[in-house]
Amino acid sequence: MLIIGIQGLELAAHERDWLQHPAVAGVILFSRNFAGRTQVIELIAAIRAAAPRPLLICVDQEGGRVQRFRDGFTPLPALNLFAGGDRAAMLAAAEQHAWLMASEMRAIDIDLSFAPVADLGRGNRAIGDRAFHEHPDVVAEFTQAYVRGMHAAGMAATLKHFPGHGSVLEDTHFDAAVDPRPFAQIVAEDLVPFHAGIKAGAEAVMMAHVSYPAVDADPAGYSKRWIGEILRRDMGFNGVVISDDIGMAAAESAGGVGARLQAHFDAGCDLVLVCPPALVAESLATMPATAQVDVRVVQRLAGRPTLDWNRLLDDPRRAAALSTLAALTSPGAGPNTQVA
């Protein structure tokens, strides 16, 4: 099943045709699809109306530099904001951040914001301040808090990027990435937050386009060992496995578009992201004639009923979350800032 990207602010005729394909399970939206809250609500409604079946509407609304919808939405700080200060207070603040983000997305009928980042903050060019911290146990605590906040807002959680993107330098959007560390070190460090997130009930895991040659020659998203043996068998994860975008440079190791799709599905991915619209037609053409959406996967990740926008604005939890985040991001706020 595919989650596809579309080009602009309105749904084009050929994109309506894409939505008819039996393998399309959802749409992921980006800044290119956003001009304001009213416009994006209309776009989401048009996508749902054009689809012959329920599908997932997705986005990356993490906060910081990865926040696709800005005008009309709360400006969310990056996750490393919570690295300092009183631990209990910061965990509570991270949970409020998650609730606020997910509540705003659910209020406009977004099912999934792919969050939280469970990678370690160790200087990766793509991750950077998107990670909570460099220490595995700290990231584990904050990952669980973030999952709780998302669940409270009616949104499923997606742990990314398994088994850990933080300990390599390269940005897989642009370069291949190889992590040569032994398996035991990855287990003791990078997998710790994923164990914690799974224990907290995260419904999905997104794979990394990173190779770990001490474990498997294939990048993680193409690896039966990482998905079938380690994630599912050893870690007990029975949720939804999602690929990272097949349009990223590091995904090209499998070959052309069709080969990338096949490699992900063969490895055990349930959903494959095709974010660049330029790759969608070819992706659909390469899908088997028998391909069709597994409604159980869509149902598992679909957003649960929650507040509409007007009720959200009146919810005292929103005011409390805004106050907490304002205190943390105000001039002069430092690592010892206490939050209510």
C-alpha positions in Angstrom: 0.0 0.0 0.0 1.2 3.5 -0.8 1.0 6.9 0.8 1.5 9.4 -2.0 2.4 13.1 -2.3 0.4 15.6 -4.4 1.7 18.8 -6.0 -0.2 21.9 -5.0 -2.8 23.7 -3.1 -5.7 22.0 -4.8 -6.3 18.5 -6.0 -5.6 18.2 -9.7 -7.6 16.0 -12.0 -4.8 13.4 -12.5 -4.4 13.3 -8.7 -8.1 12.5 -8.3 -7.4 9.6 -10.7 -4.4 8.5 -8.5 -6.8 8.2 -5.5 -8.9 5.7 -7.4 -6.0 3.2 -7.5 -6.7 0.3 -5.2 -3.2 0.4 -3.7 -3.4 4.0 -2.5 -3.9 4.1 1.3 -3.3 7.7 2.0 -1.8 11.1 1.1 1.0 13.0 2.8 0.9 16.8 2.7 3.8 19.2 2.7 4.4 23.0 2.8 3.8 23.0 -0.9 0.2 22.0 -0.2 -0.4 24.7 2.5 -1.4 28.4 2.2 -3.5 28.7 5.3 -5.8 26.8 7.6 -9.0 27.3 5.6 -7.3 26.2 2.3 -5.8 23.1 3.8 -9.1 22.1 5.4 -10.7 22.4 2.0 -7.9 20.4 0.4 -8.3 17.6 3.0 -12.0 17.5 2.4 -11.5 17.3 -1.4 -9.0 14.4 -1.0 -11.5 12.5 1.2 -14.4 13.2 -1.2 -12.3 12.0 -4.2 -11.2 8.7 -2.7 -13.4 5.6 -3.1 -12.5 4.3 0.4 -11.3 5.7 3.7 -7.7 6.7 3.6 -5.0 8.3 5.8 -4.1 12.0 5.6 -0.6 12.5 6.9 1.9 15.2 7.6 5.2 15.9 9.4 4.2 18.5 12.0 7.0 17.8 14.5 7.8 21.4 15.4 11.0 23.4 14.9 12.2 23.3 11.3 9.9 20.4 10.4 6.5 22.0 10.7 4.6 21.9 7.4 1.6 24.0 8.5 2.5 27.3 10.2 0.1 30.3 9.5 -2.9 29.8 11.7 -1.3 27.0 13.8 0.8 27.1 17.0 4.6 27.6 16.3 6.0 24.5 17.9 9.5 24.4 19.2 11.9 21.6 18.2 12.1 18.6 20.5 15.5 19.3 21.9 14.0 22.2 23.8 13.1 19.6 26.5 16.7 18.4 27.0 17.5 20.6 30.0 15.8 21.7 33.2 13.8 19.8 35.7 13.2 16.3 34.2 9.6 15.8 35.5 8.6 19.2 34.4 10.1 18.8 31.0 8.5 15.4 30.5 5.1 17.0 31.3 5.9 19.8 28.8 6.8 17.3 26.1 3.5 15.6 26.7 1.7 18.9 26.3 3.6 19.6 23.1 2.5 16.3 21.7 -1.1 16.9 22.7 -1.2 20.3 21.2 0.4 19.3 18.0 -1.8 16.3 17.5 -5.0 18.1 18.7 -4.5 20.8 16.1 -3.9 18.2 13.4 -6.9 16.2 14.4 -9.1 19.3 14.5 -8.5 19.8 10.7 -9.0 16.0 10.0 -5.3 15.0 9.7 -5.0 11.4 10.8 -1.2 11.1 11.4 1.6 13.5 12.0 4.6 11.2 11.8 6.0 11.6 15.3 7.8 11.3 17.6 11.5 11.2 16.5 13.0 8.5 18.6 16.5 9.0 17.2 19.4 9.9 19.4 20.7 13.5 19.1 24.3 12.9 18.1 24.8 15.4 15.3 23.1 13.8 12.3 22.5 16.5 9.6 18.9 15.4 9.1 18.0 14.9 12.7 19.8 17.7 14.6 17.4 19.4 17.1 14.6 17.1 16.0 15.9 14.7 18.6 15.1 14.9 22.3 18.6 14.2 23.6 21.8 12.2 23.0 21.4 9.8 25.8 19.2 6.7 25.1 17.5 6.5 28.5 16.5 10.2 28.3 15.2 9.8 24.8 13.2 6.7 25.9 11.5 8.7 28.7 10.5 11.6 26.4 9.4 9.2 23.6 6.9 7.6 26.0 5.7 11.0 27.2 5.2 12.1 23.6 3.3 9.0 22.7 1.0 9.6 25.7 0.3 13.1 24.6 -0.5 12.1 21.0 -2.8 9.3 22.2 -4.6 11.7 24.5 -5.4 13.8 21.4 -6.8 10.9 19.4 -3.7 10.3 17.2 -1.6 7.2 16.6 2.1 7.5 17.2 4.9 6.7 14.7 8.3 6.0 16.1 11.1 7.1 13.6 13.6 6.3 12.2 14.1 2.6 13.1 16.6 1.3 14.2 18.1 4.8 14.7 19.3 7.5 12.4 21.0 9.7 15.0 24.4 8.0 15.1 25.5 8.7 11.5 26.4 12.0 10.0 24.8 11.8 6.6 21.4 13.2 5.7 19.7 10.3 3.8 17.7 12.8 1.7 20.9 13.5 -0.1 23.4 10.8 0.6 23.8 7.1 1.4 24.4 6.5 5.1 26.3 3.6 6.6 26.5 2.9 10.4 29.3 0.4 11.0 28.7 -0.2 14.7 28.3 -3.7 16.1 24.8 -4.9 16.7 25.3 -5.0 20.5 26.1 -1.3 20.6 23.0 -0.4 18.5 20.8 -2.6 20.9 22.3 -0.9 24.0 21.9 2.6 22.6 19.7 3.3 19.6 17.0 0.6 20.2 16.3 1.7 23.7 13.9 4.5 22.8 12.1 2.2 20.3 11.6 -0.4 23.0 10.1 2.3 25.2 7.8 3.7 22.5 6.6 0.2 21.7 5.9 -0.4 25.4 3.9 2.9 25.5 1.7 1.6 22.7 3.0 3.3 19.6 1.0 2.0 16.6 3.6 2.5 13.9 7.4 2.5 13.2 9.0 4.3 10.3 12.2 2.7 8.9 15.5 4.5 8.3 17.2 4.5 4.9 20.5 3.7 6.7 22.7 0.6 6.3 24.1 -1.3 9.3 26.5 -3.8 7.7 27.4 -5.5 10.9 23.7 -6.6 11.1 22.6 -6.8 7.4 23.9 -5.7 4.1 20.6 -4.1 3.1 19.4 -0.7 4.4 17.0 -1.1 7.3 13.9 -0.4 5.2 14.9 -3.2 2.8 15.9 -5.6 5.5 13.9 -8.7 6.5 16.3 -9.1 9.3 15.6 -5.7 10.8 11.9 -5.8 10.2 10.9 -9.4 10.5 13.4 -10.7 13.0 14.5 -7.8 15.1 11.5 -5.4 15.2 8.7 -7.9 15.0 10.1 -11.2 16.5 12.6 -10.0 19.0 11.1 -6.7 20.0 7.5 -7.9 19.8 6.2 -5.1 17.6 2.9 -6.0 16.0 1.9 -2.6 14.6 2.3 -1.0 11.2 5.8 -0.7 9.5 6.2 2.3 7.3 9.0 3.1 4.9 10.7 6.4 4.7 10.3 8.3 1.4 11.4 6.3 -1.7 12.4 9.6 -3.3 15.3 10.1 -0.9 18.8 9.6 -2.3 19.6 6.8 0.1 16.6 4.8 -1.2 18.1 4.5 -4.6 20.4 1.6 -3.6 17.6 -0.8 -4.5 17.4 0.5 -8.0 14.5 2.1 -9.9 11.1 3.0 -8.5 9.6 -0.4 -9.0 12.6 -2.1 -7.4 12.4 0.2 -4.3 8.7 -0.6 -3.8 9.3 -4.3 -4.2 12.3 -4.3 -1.8 10.3 -2.5 0.9 7.3 -4.8 0.6 9.5 -7.9 0.4 11.2 -6.8 3.6 7.9 -6.5 5.5 6.8 -2.8 5.2 3.1 -2.4 5.3 3.0 1.2 3.9 5.5 2.8 1.5 5.9 6.6 1.2 6.0 8.0 -2.3 6.4 11.7 -1.4 7.5 13.3 -4.7 4.5 13.6 -7.1 6.9 13.0 -10.0 7.3 9.4 -8.8 3.6 8.6 -8.1 2.4 7.6 -11.6 5.3 5.2 -12.1 4.8 3.8 -8.6 1.2 3.1 -9.3 2.0 1.6 -12.7 4.4 -0.9 -11.1 2.0 -2.1 -8.4 0.5 -5.6 -9.1 -2.9 -5.7 -10.6 -4.1 -7.5 -7.4 -2.8 -4.8 -5.0 -5.3 -3.3 -2.7 -5.5 -1.4 0.5 -5.6 -3.4 3.7 -8.4 -1.7 5.5 -7.2 -3.1 8.9 -4.0 -1.0 8.6 -5.9 2.1 7.7 -8.3 1.6 10.6 -5.5 1.1 13.0 -3.9 4.4 12.1 -7.0 6.5 11.5 -7.5 9.4 13.8 -10.0 9.0 16.6 -12.9 11.4 17.1 -11.7 14.5 19.0 -12.3 18.3 19.2 -13.1 20.4 16.2 -11.2 23.7 15.9 -13.7 25.9 17.8 -13.9 23.5 20.7 -10.1 23.1 20.7 -9.7 26.9 21.1 -11.9 26.8 24.2 -10.2 23.7 25.7 -8.3 24.6 28.9 -5.6 22.1 28.1 -4.7 24.2 25.1 -4.3 27.3 27.2 -2.1 25.4 29.6 0.0 23.9 26.8 0.5 27.3 25.2 1.5 28.8 28.5 4.0 26.1 29.1 5.6 26.4 25.7 5.7 30.2 25.9 7.6 30.0 29.2 10.1 27.6 27.7 10.7 29.7 24.5 10.6 33.2 26.0 13.8 35.3 26.0 15.8 34.5 29.0 14.4 31.0 29.4 17.4 28.7 30.1 18.1 25.1 31.0 16.9 25.5 34.5 13.5 27.0 33.6 10.7 25.6 35.6 7.3 25.1 34.0 3.9 24.8 35.4 
